[in-house]
Each structure stands twice: as structure tokens, then as C-alpha cells.
Amino acid sequence: LPKHEFEVAMTCEGCSGAVTRILTKLPDVKFEIDLPKKLVWIESDRDVESLTDTLKKCGKEVKYNGTK
């Protein structure tokens, strides 16, 4: 599966918790969050647009950095 890197404007545990809750609802998705670096890595075969839209549901600014 491709591993996509996103920059999400998370500032605290609450922010990363919101991202975790949103991503946990998606089937077949593995993810890691690096709060200090404001990065989220998502392993999924979903398209980038749907992953970006999903991440935006937490109300934070989201930037796609590409696959790693």
C-alpha cells in the first residue's frame, strides 16, 4: 500500500485525538501521527482526494506532501 504524508495543523493532543477518531472510522487504513512535526502518514489504497477530505473533517488545515 502507498504511504501518504500529510501536514495537518495540529497543536495539541486534542487535535491529534480528533485526527485519530476520524481515521479510525475508515476501513483498511493504517496511520501514524507525529504531533511535534504536525505530520500524519496514512497507508491506504484510497485516493489522495478522499483522504484529504477526510482529514479536513477535523477542522484543521491539511497539506498533502506526497508518498513516502
PDB file of N, H, CA, C and O in Angstrom:
ATOM      1  N   LEU A   1       0.843  -1.202   0.000  1.00  0.00           N
ATOM      2  CA  LEU A   1       0.000   0.000   0.000  1.00  0.00           C
ATOM      3  C   LEU A   1       0.875   1.248   0.000  1.00  0.00           C
ATOM      4  O   LEU A   1       1.910   1.282   0.665  1.00  0.00           O
ATOM      5  N   PRO A   2       0.467   2.263  -0.737  1.00  0.00           N
ATOM      6  CA  PRO A   2       1.232   3.507  -0.696  1.00  0.00           C
ATOM      7  C   PRO A   2       1.088   4.183   0.660  1.00  0.00           C
ATOM      8  O   PRO A   2       0.048   4.081   1.310  1.00  0.00           O
ATOM      9  N   LYS A   3       2.139   4.871   1.076  1.00  0.00           N
ATOM     10  H   LYS A   3       2.984   4.953   0.548  1.00  0.00           H
ATOM     11  CA  LYS A   3       2.123   5.591   2.349  1.00  0.00           C
ATOM     12  C   LYS A   3       2.129   7.082   2.034  1.00  0.00           C
ATOM     13  O   LYS A   3       3.109   7.616   1.515  1.00  0.00           O
ATOM     14  N   HIS A   4       1.031   7.740   2.352  1.00  0.00           N
ATOM     15  H   HIS A   4       0.235   7.307   2.774  1.00  0.00           H
ATOM     16  CA  HIS A   4       0.869   9.154   2.042  1.00  0.00           C
ATOM     17  C   HIS A   4       1.215  10.013   3.251  1.00  0.00           C
ATOM     18  O   HIS A   4       0.846   9.696   4.382  1.00  0.00           O
ATOM     19  N   GLU A   5       1.928  11.107   2.994  1.00  0.00           N
ATOM     20  H   GLU A   5       2.227  11.365   2.076  1.00  0.00           H
ATOM     21  CA  GLU A   5       2.279  12.017   4.079  1.00  0.00           C
ATOM     22  C   GLU A   5       1.458  13.301   3.967  1.00  0.00           C
ATOM     23  O   GLU A   5       1.400  13.935   2.913  1.00  0.00           O
ATOM     24  N   PHE A   6       0.833  13.661   5.074  1.00  0.00           N
ATOM     25  H   PHE A   6       0.880  13.145   5.930  1.00  0.00           H
ATOM     26  CA  PHE A   6       0.045  14.889   5.137  1.00  0.00           C
ATOM     27  C   PHE A   6       0.564  15.758   6.264  1.00  0.00           C
ATOM     28  O   PHE A   6       0.993  15.258   7.304  1.00  0.00           O
ATOM     29  N   GLU A   7       0.522  17.065   6.047  1.00  0.00           N
ATOM     30  H   GLU A   7       0.174  17.471   5.202  1.00  0.00           H
ATOM     31  CA  GLU A   7       0.831  18.022   7.091  1.00  0.00           C
ATOM     32  C   GLU A   7      -0.511  18.515   7.610  1.00  0.00           C
ATOM     33  O   GLU A   7      -1.318  19.043   6.844  1.00  0.00           O
ATOM     34  N   VAL A   8      -0.756  18.345   8.904  1.00  0.00           N
ATOM     35  H   VAL A   8      -0.101  17.915   9.526  1.00  0.00           H
ATOM     36  CA  VAL A   8      -2.029  18.767   9.492  1.00  0.00           C
ATOM     37  C   VAL A   8      -1.717  19.745  10.619  1.00  0.00           C
ATOM     38  O   VAL A   8      -0.858  19.479  11.460  1.00  0.00           O
ATOM     39  N   ALA A   9      -2.416  20.873  10.631  1.00  0.00           N
ATOM     40  H   ALA A   9      -3.114  21.088   9.948  1.00  0.00           H
ATOM     41  CA  ALA A   9      -2.142  21.935  11.614  1.00  0.00           C
ATOM     42  C   ALA A   9      -2.623  21.536  13.015  1.00  0.00           C
ATOM     43  O   ALA A   9      -3.568  22.116  13.549  1.00  0.00           O
ATOM     44  N   MET A  10      -1.953  20.532  13.598  1.00  0.00           N
ATOM     45  H   MET A  10      -1.185  20.060  13.164  1.00  0.00           H
ATOM     46  CA  MET A  10      -2.308  20.055  14.944  1.00  0.00           C
ATOM     47  C   MET A  10      -1.428  20.771  15.963  1.00  0.00           C
ATOM     48  O   MET A  10      -0.219  20.900  15.766  1.00  0.00           O
ATOM     49  N   THR A  11      -2.025  21.227  17.032  1.00  0.00           N
ATOM     50  H   THR A  11      -3.007  21.122  17.193  1.00  0.00           H
ATOM     51  CA  THR A  11      -1.232  21.941  18.034  1.00  0.00           C
ATOM     52  C   THR A  11      -1.217  21.233  19.389  1.00  0.00           C
ATOM     53  O   THR A  11      -0.406  21.566  20.252  1.00  0.00           O
ATOM     54  N   CYS A  12      -2.112  20.254  19.580  1.00  0.00           N
ATOM     55  H   CYS A  12      -2.771  19.983  18.878  1.00  0.00           H
ATOM     56  CA  CYS A  12      -2.195  19.619  20.907  1.00  0.00           C
ATOM     57  C   CYS A  12      -2.714  18.189  20.781  1.00  0.00           C
ATOM     58  O   CYS A  12      -3.059  17.726  19.694  1.00  0.00           O
ATOM     59  N   GLU A  13      -2.760  17.509  21.913  1.00  0.00           N
ATOM     60  H   GLU A  13      -2.480  17.885  22.796  1.00  0.00           H
ATOM     61  CA  GLU A  13      -3.274  16.133  21.958  1.00  0.00           C
ATOM     62  C   GLU A  13      -4.718  16.067  21.474  1.00  0.00           C
ATOM     63  O   GLU A  13      -5.127  15.091  20.845  1.00  0.00           O
ATOM     64  N   GLY A  14      -5.491  17.120  21.774  1.00  0.00           N
ATOM     65  H   GLY A  14      -5.158  17.913  22.285  1.00  0.00           H
ATOM     66  CA  GLY A  14      -6.884  17.154  21.329  1.00  0.00           C
ATOM     67  C   GLY A  14      -6.987  17.099  19.816  1.00  0.00           C
ATOM     68  O   GLY A  14      -7.845  16.414  19.260  1.00  0.00           O
ATOM     69  N   CYS A  15      -6.084  17.841  19.149  1.00  0.00           N
ATOM     70  H   CYS A  15      -5.386  18.397  19.601  1.00  0.00           H
ATOM     71  CA  CYS A  15      -6.054  17.857  17.681  1.00  0.00           C
ATOM     72  C   CYS A  15      -5.718  16.468  17.140  1.00  0.00           C
ATOM     73  O   CYS A  15      -6.410  15.958  16.258  1.00  0.00           O
ATOM     74  N   SER A  16      -4.665  15.865  17.665  1.00  0.00           N
ATOM     75  H   SER A  16      -4.103  16.279  18.381  1.00  0.00           H
ATOM     76  CA  SER A  16      -4.267  14.549  17.164  1.00  0.00           C
ATOM     77  C   SER A  16      -5.338  13.514  17.519  1.00  0.00           C
ATOM     78  O   SER A  16      -5.530  12.543  16.788  1.00  0.00           O
ATOM     79  N   GLY A  17      -6.026  13.719  18.628  1.00  0.00           N
ATOM     80  H   GLY A  17      -5.870  14.508  19.223  1.00  0.00           H
ATOM     81  CA  GLY A  17      -7.136  12.833  19.006  1.00  0.00           C
ATOM     82  C   GLY A  17      -8.269  12.907  18.006  1.00  0.00           C
ATOM     83  O   GLY A  17      -8.874  11.891  17.665  1.00  0.00           O
ATOM     84  N   ALA A  18      -8.560  14.129  17.529  1.00  0.00           N
ATOM     85  H   ALA A  18      -8.068  14.954  17.806  1.00  0.00           H
ATOM     86  CA  ALA A  18      -9.612  14.310  16.529  1.00  0.00           C
ATOM     87  C   ALA A  18      -9.238  13.593  15.233  1.00  0.00           C
ATOM     88  O   ALA A  18     -10.073  12.931  14.616  1.00  0.00           O
ATOM     89  N   VAL A  19      -7.978  13.731  14.827  1.00  0.00           N
ATOM     90  H   VAL A  19      -7.299  14.268  15.328  1.00  0.00           H
ATOM     91  CA  VAL A  19      -7.491  13.061  13.612  1.00  0.00           C
ATOM     92  C   VAL A  19      -7.596  11.539  13.791  1.00  0.00           C
ATOM     93  O   VAL A  19      -8.033  10.831  12.884  1.00  0.00           O
ATOM     94  N   THR A  20      -7.195  11.050  14.957  1.00  0.00           N
ATOM     95  H   THR A  20      -6.840  11.624  15.694  1.00  0.00           H
ATOM     96  CA  THR A  20      -7.270   9.618  15.246  1.00  0.00           C
ATOM     97  C   THR A  20      -8.705   9.110  15.144  1.00  0.00           C
ATOM     98  O   THR A  20      -8.959   8.077  14.525  1.00  0.00           O
ATOM     99  N   ARG A  21      -9.646   9.838  15.752  1.00  0.00           N
ATOM    100  H   ARG A  21      -9.441  10.678  16.254  1.00  0.00           H
ATOM    101  CA  ARG A  21     -11.058   9.418  15.708  1.00  0.00           C
ATOM    102  C   ARG A  21     -11.584   9.353  14.284  1.00  0.00           C
ATOM    103  O   ARG A  21     -12.307   8.423  13.924  1.00  0.00           O
ATOM    104  N   ILE A  22     -11.221  10.340  13.474  1.00  0.00           N
ATOM    105  H   ILE A  22     -10.634  11.095  13.766  1.00  0.00           H
ATOM    106  CA  ILE A  22     -11.694  10.374  12.083  1.00  0.00           C
ATOM    107  C   ILE A  22     -11.108   9.214  11.280  1.00  0.00           C
ATOM    108  O   ILE A  22     -11.829   8.525  10.557  1.00  0.00           O
ATOM    109  N   LEU A  23      -9.796   9.002  11.409  1.00  0.00           N
ATOM    110  H   LEU A  23      -9.211   9.561  11.996  1.00  0.00           H
ATOM    111  CA  LEU A  23      -9.135   7.964  10.606  1.00  0.00           C
ATOM    112  C   LEU A  23      -9.500   6.557  11.061  1.00  0.00           C
ATOM    113  O   LEU A  23      -9.500   5.625  10.256  1.00  0.00           O
ATOM    114  N   THR A  24      -9.809   6.396  12.343  1.00  0.00           N
ATOM    115  H   THR A  24      -9.808   7.152  12.996  1.00  0.00           H
ATOM    116  CA  THR A  24     -10.174   5.079  12.860  1.00  0.00           C
ATOM    117  C   THR A  24     -11.473   4.579  12.228  1.00  0.00           C
ATOM    118  O   THR A  24     -11.702   3.373  12.141  1.00  0.00           O
ATOM    119  N   LYS A  25     -12.320   5.510  11.787  1.00  0.00           N
ATOM    120  H   LYS A  25     -12.134   6.490  11.858  1.00  0.00           H
ATOM    121  CA  LYS A  25     -13.600   5.132  11.180  1.00  0.00           C
ATOM    122  C   LYS A  25     -13.438   4.561   9.775  1.00  0.00           C
ATOM    123  O   LYS A  25     -14.344   3.902   9.264  1.00  0.00           O
ATOM    124  N   LEU A  26     -12.285   4.813   9.145  1.00  0.00           N
ATOM    125  H   LEU A  26     -11.549   5.348   9.559  1.00  0.00           H
ATOM    126  CA  LEU A  26     -12.068   4.314   7.782  1.00  0.00           C
ATOM    127  C   LEU A  26     -11.604   2.861   7.823  1.00  0.00           C
ATOM    128  O   LEU A  26     -10.667   2.530   8.549  1.00  0.00           O
ATOM    129  N   PRO A  27     -12.255   1.993   7.046  1.00  0.00           N
ATOM    130  CA  PRO A  27     -11.771   0.610   6.992  1.00  0.00           C
ATOM    131  C   PRO A  27     -10.481   0.549   6.162  1.00  0.00           C
ATOM    132  O   PRO A  27     -10.259   1.391   5.292  1.00  0.00           O
ATOM    133  N   ASP A  28      -9.642  -0.441   6.432  1.00  0.00           N
ATOM    134  H   ASP A  28      -9.822  -1.126   7.138  1.00  0.00           H
ATOM    135  CA  ASP A  28      -8.434  -0.684   5.646  1.00  0.00           C
ATOM    136  C   ASP A  28      -7.478   0.497   5.597  1.00  0.00           C
ATOM    137  O   ASP A  28      -6.859   0.747   4.562  1.00  0.00           O
ATOM    138  N   VAL A  29      -7.349   1.220   6.692  1.00  0.00           N
ATOM    139  H   VAL A  29      -7.852   1.017   7.532  1.00  0.00           H
ATOM    140  CA  VAL A  29      -6.426   2.346   6.728  1.00  0.00           C
ATOM    141  C   VAL A  29      -5.512   2.189   7.935  1.00  0.00           C
ATOM    142  O   VAL A  29      -5.978   1.990   9.058  1.00  0.00           O
ATOM    143  N   LYS A  30      -4.206   2.280   7.693  1.00  0.00           N
ATOM    144  H   LYS A  30      -3.828   2.441   6.781  1.00  0.00           H
ATOM    145  CA  LYS A  30      -3.236   2.298   8.799  1.00  0.00           C
ATOM    146  C   LYS A  30      -2.665   3.695   8.838  1.00  0.00           C
ATOM    147  O   LYS A  30      -2.422   4.297   7.792  1.00  0.00           O
ATOM    148  N   PHE A  31      -2.447   4.224  10.034  1.00  0.00           N
ATOM    149  H   PHE A  31      -2.645   3.735  10.884  1.00  0.00           H
ATOM    150  CA  PHE A  31      -1.906   5.582  10.091  1.00  0.00           C
ATOM    151  C   PHE A  31      -0.998   5.778  11.292  1.00  0.00           C
ATOM    152  O   PHE A  31      -1.088   5.060  12.288  1.00  0.00           O
ATOM    153  N   GLU A  32      -0.118   6.772  11.174  1.00  0.00           N
ATOM    154  H   GLU A  32      -0.046   7.356  10.365  1.00  0.00           H
ATOM    155  CA  GLU A  32       0.770   7.184  12.264  1.00  0.00           C
ATOM    156  C   GLU A  32       0.661   8.689  12.356  1.00  0.00           C
ATOM    157  O   GLU A  32       0.506   9.374  11.345  1.00  0.00           O
ATOM    158  N   ILE A  33       0.741   9.202  13.572  1.00  0.00           N
ATOM    159  H   ILE A  33       0.867   8.645  14.393  1.00  0.00           H
ATOM    160  CA  ILE A  33       0.692  10.646  13.772  1.00  0.00           C
ATOM    161  C   ILE A  33       1.954  11.090  14.504  1.00  0.00           C
ATOM    162  O   ILE A  33       2.330  10.503  15.518  1.00  0.00           O
ATOM    163  N   ASP A  34       2.602  12.127  13.987  1.00  0.00           N
ATOM    164  H   ASP A  34       2.296  12.604  13.163  1.00  0.00           H
ATOM    165  CA  ASP A  34       3.740  12.742  14.659  1.00  0.00           C
ATOM    166  C   ASP A  34       3.313  14.159  15.028  1.00  0.00           C
ATOM    167  O   ASP A  34       3.427  15.087  14.227  1.00  0.00           O
ATOM    168  N   LEU A  35       2.824  14.307  16.250  1.00  0.00           N
ATOM    169  H   LEU A  35       2.731  13.553  16.901  1.00  0.00           H
ATOM    170  CA  LEU A  35       2.283  15.593  16.689  1.00  0.00           C
ATOM    171  C   LEU A  35       3.315  16.728  16.676  1.00  0.00           C
ATOM    172  O   LEU A  35       3.009  17.806  16.166  1.00  0.00           O
ATOM    173  N   PRO A  36       4.533  16.527  17.220  1.00  0.00           N
ATOM    174  CA  PRO A  36       5.514  17.627  17.203  1.00  0.00           C
ATOM    175  C   PRO A  36       5.816  18.134  15.790  1.00  0.00           C
ATOM    176  O   PRO A  36       6.000  19.334  15.586  1.00  0.00           O
ATOM    177  N   LYS A  37       5.865  17.225  14.822  1.00  0.00           N
ATOM    178  H   LYS A  37       5.715  16.250  14.987  1.00  0.00           H
ATOM    179  CA  LYS A  37       6.166  17.631  13.435  1.00  0.00           C
ATOM    180  C   LYS A  37       4.898  17.956  12.648  1.00  0.00           C
ATOM    181  O   LYS A  37       4.969  18.378  11.494  1.00  0.00           O
ATOM    182  N   LYS A  38       3.727  17.756  13.282  1.00  0.00           N
ATOM    183  H   LYS A  38       3.670  17.413  14.220  1.00  0.00           H
ATOM    184  CA  LYS A  38       2.430  18.009  12.635  1.00  0.00           C
ATOM    185  C   LYS A  38       2.250  17.159  11.376  1.00  0.00           C
ATOM    186  O   LYS A  38       1.683  17.617  10.385  1.00  0.00           O
ATOM    187  N   LEU A  39       2.736  15.921  11.426  1.00  0.00           N
ATOM    188  H   LEU A  39       3.196  15.549  12.232  1.00  0.00           H
ATOM    189  CA  LEU A  39       2.634  15.041  10.265  1.00  0.00           C
ATOM    190  C   LEU A  39       1.729  13.856  10.535  1.00  0.00           C
ATOM    191  O   LEU A  39       1.667  13.336  11.649  1.00  0.00           O
ATOM    192  N   VAL A  40       1.029  13.442   9.492  1.00  0.00           N
ATOM    193  H   VAL A  40       1.079  13.864   8.587  1.00  0.00           H
ATOM    194  CA  VAL A  40       0.190  12.239   9.559  1.00  0.00           C
ATOM    195  C   VAL A  40       0.557  11.395   8.349  1.00  0.00           C
ATOM    196  O   VAL A  40       0.535  11.881   7.218  1.00  0.00           O
ATOM    197  N   TRP A  41       0.896  10.122   8.585  1.00  0.00           N
ATOM    198  H   TRP A  41       0.913   9.727   9.504  1.00  0.00           H
ATOM    199  CA  TRP A  41       1.167   9.185   7.492  1.00  0.00           C
ATOM    200  C   TRP A  41       0.014   8.209   7.423  1.00  0.00           C
ATOM    201  O   TRP A  41      -0.386   7.622   8.429  1.00  0.00           O
ATOM    202  N   ILE A  42      -0.514   8.044   6.223  1.00  0.00           N
ATOM    203  H   ILE A  42      -0.189   8.520   5.406  1.00  0.00           H
ATOM    204  CA  ILE A  42      -1.650   7.136   6.045  1.00  0.00           C
ATOM    205  C   ILE A  42      -1.293   6.103   4.990  1.00  0.00           C
ATOM    206  O   ILE A  42      -0.908   6.443   3.871  1.00  0.00           O
ATOM    207  N   GLU A  43      -1.429   4.821   5.369  1.00  0.00           N
ATOM    208  H   GLU A  43      -1.741   4.546   6.278  1.00  0.00           H
ATOM    209  CA  GLU A  43      -1.236   3.737   4.408  1.00  0.00           C
ATOM    210  C   GLU A  43      -2.609   3.303   3.953  1.00  0.00           C
ATOM    211  O   GLU A  43      -3.409   2.804   4.744  1.00  0.00           O
ATOM    212  N   SER A  44      -2.882   3.498   2.658  1.00  0.00           N
ATOM    213  H   SER A  44      -2.231   3.904   2.016  1.00  0.00           H
ATOM    214  CA  SER A  44      -4.205   3.187   2.147  1.00  0.00           C
ATOM    215  C   SER A  44      -4.182   3.170   0.634  1.00  0.00           C
ATOM    216  O   SER A  44      -3.350   3.829   0.010  1.00  0.00           O
ATOM    217  N   ASP A  45      -5.112   2.404   0.032  1.00  0.00           N
ATOM    218  H   ASP A  45      -5.788   1.869   0.538  1.00  0.00           H
ATOM    219  CA  ASP A  45      -5.212   2.469  -1.425  1.00  0.00           C
ATOM    220  C   ASP A  45      -6.350   3.397  -1.846  1.00  0.00           C
ATOM    221  O   ASP A  45      -6.737   3.419  -3.015  1.00  0.00           O
ATOM    222  N   ARG A  46      -6.889   4.167  -0.889  1.00  0.00           N
ATOM    223  H   ARG A  46      -6.575   4.149   0.060  1.00  0.00           H
ATOM    224  CA  ARG A  46      -7.880   5.192  -1.240  1.00  0.00           C
ATOM    225  C   ARG A  46      -7.161   6.323  -1.968  1.00  0.00           C
ATOM    226  O   ARG A  46      -5.949   6.490  -1.837  1.00  0.00           O
ATOM    227  N   ASP A  47      -7.935   7.105  -2.745  1.00  0.00           N
ATOM    228  H   ASP A  47      -8.920   6.969  -2.851  1.00  0.00           H
ATOM    229  CA  ASP A  47      -7.276   8.195  -3.461  1.00  0.00           C
ATOM    230  C   ASP A  47      -6.991   9.359  -2.508  1.00  0.00           C
ATOM    231  O   ASP A  47      -7.657   9.541  -1.489  1.00  0.00           O
ATOM    232  N   VAL A  48      -5.984  10.127  -2.881  1.00  0.00           N
ATOM    233  H   VAL A  48      -5.443   9.980  -3.709  1.00  0.00           H
ATOM    234  CA  VAL A  48      -5.485  11.216  -2.040  1.00  0.00           C
ATOM    235  C   VAL A  48      -6.593  12.230  -1.722  1.00  0.00           C
ATOM    236  O   VAL A  48      -6.667  12.757  -0.612  1.00  0.00           O
ATOM    237  N   GLU A  49      -7.452  12.493  -2.717  1.00  0.00           N
ATOM    238  H   GLU A  49      -7.393  12.065  -3.618  1.00  0.00           H
ATOM    239  CA  GLU A  49      -8.518  13.463  -2.515  1.00  0.00           C
ATOM    240  C   GLU A  49      -9.461  13.048  -1.383  1.00  0.00           C
ATOM    241  O   GLU A  49      -9.834  13.871  -0.548  1.00  0.00           O
ATOM    242  N   SER A  50      -9.843  11.774  -1.360  1.00  0.00           N
ATOM    243  H   SER A  50      -9.540  11.105  -2.039  1.00  0.00           H
ATOM    244  CA  SER A  50     -10.757  11.329  -0.305  1.00  0.00           C
ATOM    245  C   SER A  50     -10.064  11.332   1.062  1.00  0.00           C
ATOM    246  O   SER A  50     -10.698  11.630   2.074  1.00  0.00           O
ATOM    247  N   LEU A  51      -8.772  11.005   1.098  1.00  0.00           N
ATOM    248  H   LEU A  51      -8.257  10.764   0.276  1.00  0.00           H
ATOM    249  CA  LEU A  51      -8.029  11.060   2.368  1.00  0.00           C
ATOM    250  C   LEU A  51      -7.913  12.504   2.858  1.00  0.00           C
ATOM    251  O   LEU A  51      -8.063  12.777   4.049  1.00  0.00           O
ATOM    252  N   THR A  52      -7.645  13.424   1.928  1.00  0.00           N
ATOM    253  H   THR A  52      -7.523  13.202   0.960  1.00  0.00           H
ATOM    254  CA  THR A  52      -7.530  14.846   2.284  1.00  0.00           C
ATOM    255  C   THR A  52      -8.866  15.351   2.831  1.00  0.00           C
ATOM    256  O   THR A  52      -8.911  16.021   3.862  1.00  0.00           O
ATOM    257  N   ASP A  53      -9.957  15.020   2.125  1.00  0.00           N
ATOM    258  H   ASP A  53      -9.921  14.476   1.287  1.00  0.00           H
ATOM    259  CA  ASP A  53     -11.291  15.448   2.569  1.00  0.00           C
ATOM    260  C   ASP A  53     -11.603  14.895   3.953  1.00  0.00           C
ATOM    261  O   ASP A  53     -12.173  15.589   4.794  1.00  0.00           O
ATOM    262  N   THR A  54     -11.225  13.644   4.181  1.00  0.00           N
ATOM    263  H   THR A  54     -10.762  13.080   3.497  1.00  0.00           H
ATOM    264  CA  THR A  54     -11.461  13.022   5.485  1.00  0.00           C
ATOM    265  C   THR A  54     -10.690  13.765   6.574  1.00  0.00           C
ATOM    266  O   THR A  54     -11.241  14.069   7.632  1.00  0.00           O
ATOM    267  N   LEU A  55      -9.415  14.058   6.312  1.00  0.00           N
ATOM    268  H   LEU A  55      -8.968  13.812   5.452  1.00  0.00           H
ATOM    269  CA  LEU A  55      -8.606  14.768   7.299  1.00  0.00           C
ATOM    270  C   LEU A  55      -9.153  16.167   7.583  1.00  0.00           C
ATOM    271  O   LEU A  55      -9.081  16.644   8.716  1.00  0.00           O
ATOM    272  N   LYS A  56      -9.697  16.820   6.566  1.00  0.00           N
ATOM    273  H   LYS A  56      -9.756  16.432   5.646  1.00  0.00           H
ATOM    274  CA  LYS A  56     -10.224  18.179   6.735  1.00  0.00           C
ATOM    275  C   LYS A  56     -11.439  18.213   7.660  1.00  0.00           C
ATOM    276  O   LYS A  56     -11.800  19.270   8.177  1.00  0.00           O
ATOM    277  N   LYS A  57     -12.072  17.048   7.870  1.00  0.00           N
ATOM    278  H   LYS A  57     -11.779  16.189   7.450  1.00  0.00           H
ATOM    279  CA  LYS A  57     -13.239  16.988   8.766  1.00  0.00           C
ATOM    280  C   LYS A  57     -12.871  17.348  10.196  1.00  0.00           C
ATOM    281  O   LYS A  57     -13.752  17.694  10.983  1.00  0.00           O
ATOM    282  N   CYS A  58     -11.595  17.276  10.552  1.00  0.00           N
ATOM    283  H   CYS A  58     -10.880  16.994   9.913  1.00  0.00           H
ATOM    284  CA  CYS A  58     -11.205  17.635  11.912  1.00  0.00           C
ATOM    285  C   CYS A  58     -11.073  19.153  12.049  1.00  0.00           C
ATOM    286  O   CYS A  58     -10.750  19.652  13.128  1.00  0.00           O
ATOM    287  N   GLY A  59     -11.320  19.888  10.963  1.00  0.00           N
ATOM    288  H   GLY A  59     -11.582  19.483  10.088  1.00  0.00           H
ATOM    289  CA  GLY A  59     -11.326  21.346  11.032  1.00  0.00           C
ATOM    290  C   GLY A  59      -9.954  22.000  10.991  1.00  0.00           C
ATOM    291  O   GLY A  59      -9.817  23.191  11.269  1.00  0.00           O
ATOM    292  N   LYS A  60      -8.945  21.222  10.645  1.00  0.00           N
ATOM    293  H   LYS A  60      -9.056  20.254  10.419  1.00  0.00           H
ATOM    294  CA  LYS A  60      -7.579  21.756  10.589  1.00  0.00           C
ATOM    295  C   LYS A  60      -7.142  21.940   9.147  1.00  0.00           C
ATOM    296  O   LYS A  60      -7.707  21.346   8.228  1.00  0.00           O
ATOM    297  N   GLU A  61      -6.125  22.772   8.965  1.00  0.00           N
ATOM    298  H   GLU A  61      -5.666  23.254   9.711  1.00  0.00           H
ATOM    299  CA  GLU A  61      -5.546  22.947   7.635  1.00  0.00           C
ATOM    300  C   GLU A  61      -4.771  21.683   7.293  1.00  0.00           C
ATOM    301  O   GLU A  61      -4.031  21.156   8.123  1.00  0.00           O
ATOM    302  N   VAL A  62      -4.946  21.201   6.066  1.00  0.00           N
ATOM    303  H   VAL A  62      -5.548  21.630   5.392  1.00  0.00           H
ATOM    304  CA  VAL A  62      -4.311  19.950   5.632  1.00  0.00           C
ATOM    305  C   VAL A  62      -3.530  20.200   4.340  1.00  0.00           C
ATOM    306  O   VAL A  62      -4.033  20.813   3.398  1.00  0.00           O
ATOM    307  N   LYS A  63      -2.292  19.712   4.323  1.00  0.00           N
ATOM    308  H   LYS A  63      -1.884  19.215   5.089  1.00  0.00           H
ATOM    309  CA  LYS A  63      -1.479  19.838   3.112  1.00  0.00           C
ATOM    310  C   LYS A  63      -0.920  18.454   2.776  1.00  0.00           C
ATOM    311  O   LYS A  63      -0.398  17.756   3.646  1.00  0.00           O
ATOM    312  N   TYR A  64      -1.036  18.071   1.513  1.00  0.00           N
ATOM    313  H   TYR A  64      -1.460  18.637   0.807  1.00  0.00           H
ATOM    314  CA  TYR A  64      -0.526  16.775   1.069  1.00  0.00           C
ATOM    315  C   TYR A  64       0.932  16.919   0.657  1.00  0.00           C
ATOM    316  O   TYR A  64       1.256  17.765  -0.176  1.00  0.00           O
ATOM    317  N   ASN A  65       1.821  16.102   1.231  1.00  0.00           N
ATOM    318  H   ASN A  65       1.558  15.415   1.908  1.00  0.00           H
ATOM    319  CA  ASN A  65       3.254  16.181   0.929  1.00  0.00           C
ATOM    320  C   ASN A  65       3.724  15.132  -0.077  1.00  0.00           C
ATOM    321  O   ASN A  65       4.867  15.181  -0.530  1.00  0.00           O
ATOM    322  N   GLY A  66       2.864  14.196  -0.425  1.00  0.00           N
ATOM    323  H   GLY A  66       1.936  14.156  -0.056  1.00  0.00           H
ATOM    324  CA  GLY A  66       3.274  13.160  -1.361  1.00  0.00           C
ATOM    325  C   GLY A  66       3.407  11.803  -0.693  1.00  0.00           C
ATOM    326  O   GLY A  66       3.114  11.649   0.493  1.00  0.00           O
ATOM    327  N   THR A  67       3.853  10.823  -1.465  1.00  0.00           N
ATOM    328  H   THR A  67       4.091  10.947  -2.428  1.00  0.00           H
ATOM    329  CA  THR A  67       4.029   9.474  -0.903  1.00  0.00           C
ATOM    330  C   THR A  67       5.447   9.328  -0.386  1.00  0.00           C
ATOM    331  O   THR A  67       6.374   9.955  -0.900  1.00  0.00           O
ATOM    332  N   LYS A  68       5.611   8.498   0.632  1.00  0.00           N
ATOM    333  H   LYS A  68       4.858   7.988   1.050  1.00  0.00           H
ATOM    334  CA  LYS A  68       6.926   8.298   1.246  1.00  0.00           C
ATOM    335  C   LYS A  68       7.370   6.872   1.010  1.00  0.00           C
ATOM    336  O   LYS A  68       8.455   6.484   1.444  1.00  0.00           O
TER     337      LYS A  68
END
